[in-house]
């Protein structure tokens, strides 16, 4: 692996260091500077000519800053004659803007995919896209990992609760919830949700039985937490014994933390694709954070060696 170079953007340096540690290497030297007028400068402090380069950057809050930083990093490495550049996005921002759901709106997920390709990335490695078909927005190869093996392994280590039922907090998440239900051989229930705005939802009813059950609710992300918290209250109202939530991306914006504190949730299982804010660490005492470093590190190793990574996408 003498020609592998691993760079980290500013968004998630702790995860980048864990990935480097898994690979038995150190992060390559590069720095990001911001001028007084807000412009970003990236400078790579070592030779990358002919190297296989990976840039790790979650495009989380502040999304636009970290996205532009990633694009500049990629352009910098391309102009420094890197042989191949892989953009590693543990969290891909703008993924929820993946279609025109009303007139005169953009498809920003496609725009961001175009920007990453135009900047000079040769391939993309990402985790739990909000919609799997976003892979098709890219004109370069995309390796799409899922957090399911990491979360499932943790649940098995702490012993699954008896009388467990998998709950999908909305209809769009049914496929993910069904995979977990089949993995653990338990029943599946579905919440019927109607979205009022970007931060508010209305729960219509629940399809399935949660009475006397230990609920495990799974989703790809928690943003304002309206969906999962309303679903948790409904499950409790319908007689659930306990409620546990697992999600890949802890965006936790707006009123999310306050909502999670008030909701009847015993345990919130998250991953480190996005670092938890200081407020979240202080106020949420029921959170377990799992690392994606080993899964991402193994994918990087296999990509570098031109080996198959398909077995990492999802284990049955």
VOSE-27840 format. One record per residue (C-alpha): x, y, z; residue number from 1. Coordinates in nm, 3 decimals, decimal comma. Layout:
REM VOSE-27840
NODE; X; Y; Z; NUM $
...
***
This chain:
REM VOSE-27840
NODE; 0,000; 0,000; 0,000; 1 $
NODE; 0,299; 0,232; -0,059; 2 $
NODE; 0,106; 0,457; -0,297; 3 $
NODE; -0,208; 0,501; -0,095; 4 $
NODE; -0,266; 0,850; 0,044; 5 $
NODE; -0,547; 0,926; 0,288; 6 $
NODE; -0,653; 1,289; 0,331; 7 $
NODE; -0,913; 1,428; 0,567; 8 $
NODE; -1,134; 1,729; 0,518; 9 $
NODE; -1,242; 1,934; 0,819; 10 $
NODE; -1,584; 1,779; 0,875; 11 $
NODE; -1,500; 1,454; 1,055; 12 $
NODE; -1,134; 1,430; 1,150; 13 $
NODE; -1,192; 1,178; 1,436; 14 $
NODE; -1,345; 0,926; 1,192; 15 $
NODE; -1,065; 0,989; 0,942; 16 $
NODE; -0,805; 0,912; 1,210; 17 $
NODE; -0,983; 0,589; 1,301; 18 $
NODE; -0,986; 0,484; 0,935; 19 $
NODE; -0,615; 0,559; 0,904; 20 $
NODE; -0,548; 0,358; 1,220; 21 $
NODE; -0,743; 0,061; 1,079; 22 $
NODE; -0,533; 0,077; 0,762; 23 $
NODE; -0,210; 0,099; 0,962; 24 $
NODE; -0,117; 0,435; 0,815; 25 $
NODE; -0,132; 0,805; 0,900; 26 $
NODE; -0,335; 1,081; 0,745; 27 $
NODE; -0,146; 1,256; 0,466; 28 $
NODE; -0,043; 1,615; 0,524; 29 $
NODE; -0,277; 1,878; 0,393; 30 $
NODE; -0,431; 2,189; 0,537; 31 $
NODE; -0,745; 2,393; 0,486; 32 $
NODE; -0,735; 2,770; 0,536; 33 $
NODE; -1,013; 3,026; 0,524; 34 $
NODE; -0,941; 3,381; 0,410; 35 $
NODE; -1,104; 3,680; 0,586; 36 $
NODE; -1,356; 3,708; 0,302; 37 $
NODE; -1,467; 3,345; 0,354; 38 $
NODE; -1,286; 3,189; 0,058; 39 $
NODE; -1,127; 2,849; 0,119; 40 $
NODE; -0,773; 2,747; 0,029; 41 $
NODE; -0,651; 2,387; 0,035; 42 $
NODE; -0,281; 2,305; 0,027; 43 $
NODE; -0,137; 1,953; 0,007; 44 $
NODE; 0,198; 1,936; 0,184; 45 $
NODE; 0,335; 1,616; 0,030; 46 $
NODE; 0,390; 1,460; -0,310; 47 $
NODE; 0,085; 1,279; -0,450; 48 $
NODE; 0,200; 1,232; -0,809; 49 $
NODE; 0,094; 0,886; -0,928; 50 $
NODE; -0,070; 0,803; -0,594; 51 $
NODE; -0,408; 0,645; -0,516; 52 $
NODE; -0,570; 0,919; -0,310; 53 $
NODE; -0,876; 0,908; -0,084; 54 $
NODE; -1,037; 1,225; 0,054; 55 $
NODE; -1,268; 1,175; 0,354; 56 $
NODE; -1,535; 1,441; 0,398; 57 $
NODE; -1,891; 1,425; 0,530; 58 $
NODE; -2,098; 1,702; 0,375; 59 $
NODE; -2,283; 1,772; 0,700; 60 $
NODE; -2,347; 2,107; 0,872; 61 $
NODE; -2,228; 2,356; 0,754; 62 $
NODE; -2,312; 2,165; 0,436; 63 $
NODE; -2,212; 2,423; 0,178; 64 $
NODE; -1,878; 2,498; 0,344; 65 $
NODE; -1,779; 2,132; 0,365; 66 $
NODE; -1,902; 2,061; 0,013; 67 $
NODE; -1,696; 2,344; -0,138; 68 $
NODE; -1,397; 2,233; 0,070; 69 $
NODE; -1,430; 1,881; -0,074; 70 $
NODE; -1,449; 2,013; -0,430; 71 $
NODE; -1,140; 2,230; -0,380; 72 $
NODE; -0,953; 1,939; -0,220; 73 $
NODE; -1,032; 1,717; -0,520; 74 $
NODE; -0,927; 1,987; -0,767; 75 $
NODE; -0,604; 2,043; -0,575; 76 $
NODE; -0,516; 1,673; -0,586; 77 $
NODE; -0,604; 1,644; -0,955; 78 $
NODE; -0,376; 1,936; -1,040; 79 $
NODE; -0,103; 1,773; -0,827; 80 $
NODE; -0,118; 1,470; -1,062; 81 $
NODE; -0,276; 1,211; -0,832; 82 $
NODE; -0,332; 0,890; -1,031; 83 $
NODE; -0,681; 0,824; -0,889; 84 $
NODE; -0,899; 1,025; -0,653; 85 $
NODE; -1,177; 0,867; -0,449; 86 $
NODE; -1,418; 1,095; -0,265; 87 $
NODE; -1,513; 0,920; 0,059; 88 $
NODE; -1,843; 1,067; 0,182; 89 $
NODE; -1,956; 0,894; 0,501; 90 $
NODE; -2,258; 1,125; 0,476; 91 $
NODE; -2,374; 1,262; 0,138; 92 $
NODE; -2,553; 1,594; 0,190; 93 $
NODE; -2,839; 1,710; -0,035; 94 $
NODE; -2,942; 1,345; -0,083; 95 $
NODE; -3,302; 1,425; 0,012; 96 $
NODE; -3,334; 1,662; -0,284; 97 $
NODE; -3,332; 1,371; -0,528; 98 $
NODE; -3,643; 1,442; -0,738; 99 $
NODE; -3,888; 1,710; -0,847; 100 $
NODE; -4,180; 1,666; -0,610; 101 $
NODE; -4,339; 1,995; -0,720; 102 $
NODE; -4,298; 2,249; -0,996; 103 $
NODE; -3,993; 2,473; -1,036; 104 $
NODE; -3,761; 2,302; -0,787; 105 $
NODE; -3,409; 2,166; -0,850; 106 $
NODE; -3,271; 1,813; -0,822; 107 $
NODE; -2,978; 1,918; -0,608; 108 $
NODE; -2,850; 1,567; -0,541; 109 $
NODE; -2,779; 1,534; -0,914; 110 $
NODE; -2,611; 1,876; -0,921; 111 $
NODE; -2,381; 1,778; -0,633; 112 $
NODE; -2,296; 1,451; -0,808; 113 $
NODE; -2,203; 1,649; -1,120; 114 $
NODE; -1,988; 1,889; -0,917; 115 $
NODE; -1,791; 1,605; -0,754; 116 $
NODE; -1,726; 1,444; -1,093; 117 $
NODE; -1,632; 1,774; -1,257; 118 $
NODE; -1,391; 1,860; -0,975; 119 $
NODE; -1,193; 1,550; -1,070; 120 $
NODE; -1,306; 1,257; -0,854; 121 $
NODE; -1,266; 0,918; -1,021; 122 $
NODE; -1,498; 0,729; -0,789; 123 $
NODE; -1,713; 0,777; -0,479; 124 $
NODE; -1,741; 0,574; -0,158; 125 $
NODE; -2,041; 0,655; 0,060; 126 $
NODE; -2,270; 0,515; 0,330; 127 $
NODE; -2,650; 0,477; 0,338; 128 $
NODE; -2,765; 0,718; 0,072; 129 $
NODE; -3,113; 0,848; 0,149; 130 $
NODE; -3,222; 0,697; -0,182; 131 $
NODE; -3,009; 0,418; -0,330; 132 $
NODE; -3,085; 0,531; -0,686; 133 $
NODE; -2,869; 0,840; -0,627; 134 $
NODE; -2,582; 0,614; -0,730; 135 $
NODE; -2,715; 0,658; -1,084; 136 $
NODE; -2,670; 1,036; -1,061; 137 $
NODE; -2,295; 0,985; -1,085; 138 $
NODE; -2,111; 0,919; -1,410; 139 $
NODE; -1,826; 0,760; -1,213; 140 $
NODE; -1,824; 0,437; -1,007; 141 $
NODE; -2,001; 0,452; -0,670; 142 $
NODE; -1,946; 0,206; -0,385; 143 $
NODE; -2,251; 0,228; -0,158; 144 $
NODE; -2,197; 0,078; 0,187; 145 $
NODE; -2,466; 0,021; 0,447; 146 $
NODE; -2,444; 0,057; 0,823; 147 $
NODE; -2,669; -0,243; 0,874; 148 $
NODE; -2,387; -0,494; 0,942; 149 $
NODE; -2,233; -0,260; 1,201; 150 $
NODE; -2,562; -0,189; 1,379; 151 $
NODE; -2,676; -0,553; 1,362; 152 $
NODE; -2,347; -0,674; 1,506; 153 $
NODE; -2,387; -0,437; 1,801; 154 $
NODE; -2,746; -0,549; 1,863; 155 $
NODE; -2,639; -0,912; 1,864; 156 $
NODE; -2,354; -0,838; 2,109; 157 $
NODE; -2,585; -0,670; 2,361; 158 $
NODE; -2,845; -0,946; 2,316; 159 $
NODE; -3,169; -0,881; 2,137; 160 $
NODE; -3,472; -0,814; 2,350; 161 $
NODE; -3,742; -1,078; 2,357; 162 $
NODE; -4,070; -1,002; 2,181; 163 $
NODE; -3,896; -0,760; 1,948; 164 $
NODE; -4,071; -0,600; 1,652; 165 $
NODE; -3,904; -0,396; 1,379; 166 $
NODE; -4,079; -0,068; 1,305; 167 $
NODE; -4,032; 0,143; 0,994; 168 $
NODE; -4,100; 0,509; 1,089; 169 $
NODE; -4,240; 0,577; 0,740; 170 $
NODE; -4,339; 0,390; 0,425; 171 $
NODE; -4,026; 0,497; 0,237; 172 $
NODE; -3,805; 0,315; 0,485; 173 $
NODE; -3,984; -0,021; 0,465; 174 $
NODE; -3,718; -0,197; 0,259; 175 $
NODE; -3,447; -0,119; 0,516; 176 $
NODE; -3,668; -0,221; 0,809; 177 $
NODE; -3,766; -0,545; 0,636; 178 $
NODE; -3,398; -0,643; 0,598; 179 $
NODE; -3,349; -0,603; 0,973; 180 $
NODE; -3,671; -0,794; 1,045; 181 $
NODE; -3,558; -1,082; 0,824; 182 $
NODE; -3,210; -1,079; 0,975; 183 $
NODE; -3,349; -1,112; 1,328; 184 $
NODE; -3,653; -1,320; 1,227; 185 $
NODE; -3,905; -1,085; 1,387; 186 $
NODE; -4,227; -0,915; 1,279; 187 $
NODE; -4,243; -0,585; 1,093; 188 $
NODE; -4,470; -0,286; 1,161; 189 $
NODE; -4,501; 0,032; 0,953; 190 $
NODE; -4,589; 0,387; 1,053; 191 $
NODE; -4,811; 0,578; 0,811; 192 $
NODE; -4,671; 0,933; 0,805; 193 $
NODE; -4,771; 1,252; 0,629; 194 $
NODE; -4,513; 1,532; 0,601; 195 $
NODE; -4,638; 1,886; 0,665; 196 $
NODE; -4,305; 2,067; 0,623; 197 $
NODE; -3,931; 2,011; 0,640; 198 $
NODE; -3,948; 1,979; 1,019; 199 $
NODE; -4,303; 1,864; 1,096; 200 $
NODE; -4,490; 1,542; 1,026; 201 $
NODE; -4,826; 1,394; 1,119; 202 $
NODE; -4,853; 1,028; 1,214; 203 $
NODE; -5,172; 0,877; 1,075; 204 $
NODE; -5,165; 0,522; 1,219; 205 $
NODE; -4,952; 0,213; 1,262; 206 $
NODE; -4,976; -0,097; 1,044; 207 $
NODE; -4,891; -0,398; 1,258; 208 $
NODE; -4,890; -0,490; 1,626; 209 $
NODE; -4,654; -0,336; 1,884; 210 $
NODE; -4,855; -0,404; 2,200; 211 $
NODE; -4,637; -0,570; 2,463; 212 $
NODE; -4,341; -0,564; 2,223; 213 $
NODE; -3,989; -0,425; 2,240; 214 $
NODE; -3,971; -0,188; 1,945; 215 $
NODE; -3,661; -0,137; 1,732; 216 $
NODE; -3,707; 0,151; 1,490; 217 $
NODE; -3,453; 0,189; 1,208; 218 $
NODE; -3,388; 0,479; 0,971; 219 $
NODE; -3,105; 0,612; 0,759; 220 $
NODE; -3,090; 0,950; 0,935; 221 $
NODE; -3,232; 1,164; 1,212; 222 $
NODE; -3,262; 1,529; 1,111; 223 $
NODE; -3,521; 1,726; 1,312; 224 $
NODE; -3,633; 1,398; 1,478; 225 $
NODE; -4,001; 1,472; 1,418; 226 $
NODE; -4,063; 1,143; 1,240; 227 $
NODE; -3,896; 0,909; 1,490; 228 $
NODE; -4,024; 1,092; 1,799; 229 $
NODE; -4,385; 1,103; 1,679; 230 $
NODE; -4,354; 0,736; 1,588; 231 $
NODE; -4,212; 0,658; 1,933; 232 $
NODE; -4,504; 0,832; 2,106; 233 $
NODE; -4,749; 0,638; 1,889; 234 $
NODE; -4,580; 0,306; 1,965; 235 $
NODE; -4,591; 0,384; 2,338; 236 $
NODE; -4,957; 0,479; 2,309; 237 $
NODE; -5,024; 0,146; 2,137; 238 $
NODE; -4,870; -0,045; 2,427; 239 $
NODE; -4,503; -0,096; 2,333; 240 $
NODE; -4,290; -0,216; 2,627; 241 $
NODE; -3,972; -0,038; 2,520; 242 $
NODE; -3,848; 0,164; 2,222; 243 $
NODE; -3,501; 0,167; 2,074; 244 $
NODE; -3,396; 0,366; 1,768; 245 $
NODE; -3,107; 0,298; 1,528; 246 $
NODE; -3,002; 0,544; 1,258; 247 $
NODE; -2,690; 0,587; 1,049; 248 $
NODE; -2,655; 0,964; 1,016; 249 $
NODE; -2,703; 1,184; 1,328; 250 $
NODE; -2,780; 1,517; 1,159; 251 $
NODE; -2,973; 1,632; 1,469; 252 $
NODE; -3,068; 1,980; 1,352; 253 $
NODE; -3,334; 2,228; 1,465; 254 $
NODE; -3,541; 2,094; 1,758; 255 $
NODE; -3,404; 1,738; 1,726; 256 $
NODE; -3,223; 1,718; 2,060; 257 $
NODE; -3,515; 1,861; 2,259; 258 $
NODE; -3,755; 1,621; 2,087; 259 $
NODE; -3,532; 1,320; 2,155; 260 $
NODE; -3,495; 1,414; 2,521; 261 $
NODE; -3,873; 1,427; 2,564; 262 $
NODE; -3,958; 1,115; 2,358; 263 $
NODE; -4,011; 0,774; 2,526; 264 $
NODE; -3,691; 0,627; 2,379; 265 $
NODE; -3,464; 0,407; 2,590; 266 $
NODE; -3,165; 0,388; 2,359; 267 $
NODE; -3,056; 0,579; 2,046; 268 $
NODE; -2,800; 0,392; 1,836; 269 $
NODE; -2,607; 0,610; 1,591; 270 $
NODE; -2,287; 0,590; 1,387; 271 $
NODE; -2,002; 0,837; 1,354; 272 $
NODE; -2,058; 0,930; 0,987; 273 $
NODE; -2,136; 1,274; 1,133; 274 $
NODE; -1,972; 1,386; 1,460; 275 $
NODE; -2,213; 1,455; 1,746; 276 $
NODE; -2,237; 1,818; 1,851; 277 $
NODE; -2,129; 1,918; 2,200; 278 $
NODE; -2,493; 1,987; 2,288; 279 $
NODE; -2,597; 1,638; 2,178; 280 $
NODE; -2,321; 1,479; 2,384; 281 $
NODE; -2,422; 1,677; 2,693; 282 $
NODE; -2,801; 1,641; 2,674; 283 $
NODE; -2,855; 1,294; 2,525; 284 $
NODE; -2,753; 1,040; 2,788; 285 $
NODE; -2,911; 0,744; 2,609; 286 $
NODE; -2,695; 0,749; 2,295; 287 $
NODE; -2,462; 0,475; 2,172; 288 $
NODE; -2,228; 0,576; 1,889; 289 $
NODE; -2,085; 0,299; 1,669; 290 $
NODE; -1,791; 0,361; 1,440; 291 $
NODE; -1,794; 0,304; 1,064; 292 $
NODE; -1,413; 0,317; 1,053; 293 $
NODE; -1,352; -0,054; 1,002; 294 $
NODE; -1,612; -0,090; 0,726; 295 $
NODE; -1,491; 0,222; 0,544; 296 $
NODE; -1,128; 0,128; 0,601; 297 $
NODE; -1,178; -0,220; 0,457; 298 $
NODE; -1,358; -0,073; 0,155; 299 $
NODE; -1,069; 0,169; 0,099; 300 $
NODE; -0,819; -0,116; 0,126; 301 $
NODE; -1,006; -0,323; -0,132; 302 $
NODE; -1,055; -0,032; -0,371; 303 $
NODE; -0,685; 0,046; -0,349; 304 $
NODE; -0,595; -0,316; -0,425; 305 $
NODE; -0,856; -0,336; -0,704; 306 $
NODE; -1,039; -0,610; -0,516; 307 $
NODE; -1,414; -0,665; -0,496; 308 $
NODE; -1,602; -0,466; -0,235; 309 $
NODE; -1,945; -0,607; -0,315; 310 $
NODE; -1,940; -0,837; -0,012; 311 $
NODE; -1,923; -0,526; 0,210; 312 $
NODE; -2,236; -0,367; 0,064; 313 $
NODE; -2,466; -0,581; 0,272; 314 $
NODE; -2,425; -0,909; 0,452; 315 $
NODE; -2,734; -1,125; 0,445; 316 $
***
